[in-house]
Amino acid sequence: MPAQNESLLIGPGDLLHLQVYDTPEMEQRARVTDAGTIPFSFLGSVNVSGMTPEQAAGQIEHRLVAAGVMLHPQVTVRVETYATQNASVMGQVQKPGIYEIDTARKVVEVLAWPAD
């Protein structure tokens, strides 16, 4: 399994921008439901929760082929807005606790955030 480049996985509430190469009519923006699915044209609900954007794109490509909609789809999934996810800061720090993050961040960046 290749190394995962994304530090945050798709989850409920995230807003995704979906594009299918050379098929502008299939471009859409969709919010991930609490069940972890998105509605996708010609496919209905597609489960994307817990996946990286690359894995979600592969899932949609597979479903488009299996449904006979396209032979060789090239799908791009981009997270436009992450719903808040939490980072727990514990140990010998000035303000331990759970902090909400809304974009991909390195651990050092989370620890360096100024406290309110």
Secondary structure, DSSP 8 states (H G I E B T S, - for coil): ------SS---TT-EEEEEETT-GGG-EEEE--TTSEEEETTTEEEE-TT--HHHHHHHHHHHHHHTTS-SS--EEEEEEE---EEEEE-SS-SS-EEEEE-S---HHHHHHS---
